[in-house]
Amino acid sequence: MHTYPLQEGEEVLWTGAPKRPRKWFPEHTQMIEVVVAFVLLMVYWGDLPVWAPFVGLLIGSLIFLHQRLTDRRSRETVLSYLVTTQRIVFVANWPNAAEFRWVWFQYLQFAPSVKVDETGVGTITYGSHWRRFKMKNEELRGAWAPPALELRAIRDARRVADLIEQGRNRLIGTYTQAP
């Protein structure tokens, strides 16, 4: 059991982890494309040597993309979330250590966007699509990179979004303006 980095007076309102159905599509699709490209390269090597460099570039780019997907998928399998009275904590429980990243409620500049399926499992996102895309690319750079502001595939996503907004509104009500 890990000790979570809570501030004095901070309380945990909700904890959870991504509930992912077993999906094989992204990784296996890329590997099938690599095999097909490799077979095409072998079949047309003697007949059309002009295609060889392009197929090689395609194979190289697909291998690179596969590695990025594998890294992101491995992060998602160890990820869990804590919603406290002051912030959202992203916890990655790796086999050898725990990694903590968090976002204070006062720095959430946008209202949450909640996408939920019929079972209540959904994703809570903050910010624009472009900003989240940039954060996702930075997310794999180490513990000091900011987390992507998404709580992915969590149960009862609407209730969790409401908890975050209530905590955020409670904190905004305690802020004072300088004279």
Secondary structure, DSSP 8 states (H G I E B T S, - for coil): -------TT--EEEEE--------HHHHHHHHHHHHHHHHHHHHTTT-TTSHHHHHHHHHHHHHHHHHHHHHHHHHHHEEEEEESSEEEEEEE-SS-EEEEEEEGGG--S--EEEE-TTS-EEEE-S-HHHHHHHHHHHTT-TTS---SEEEEETTHHHHHHHHHHHHHHHHHH-----
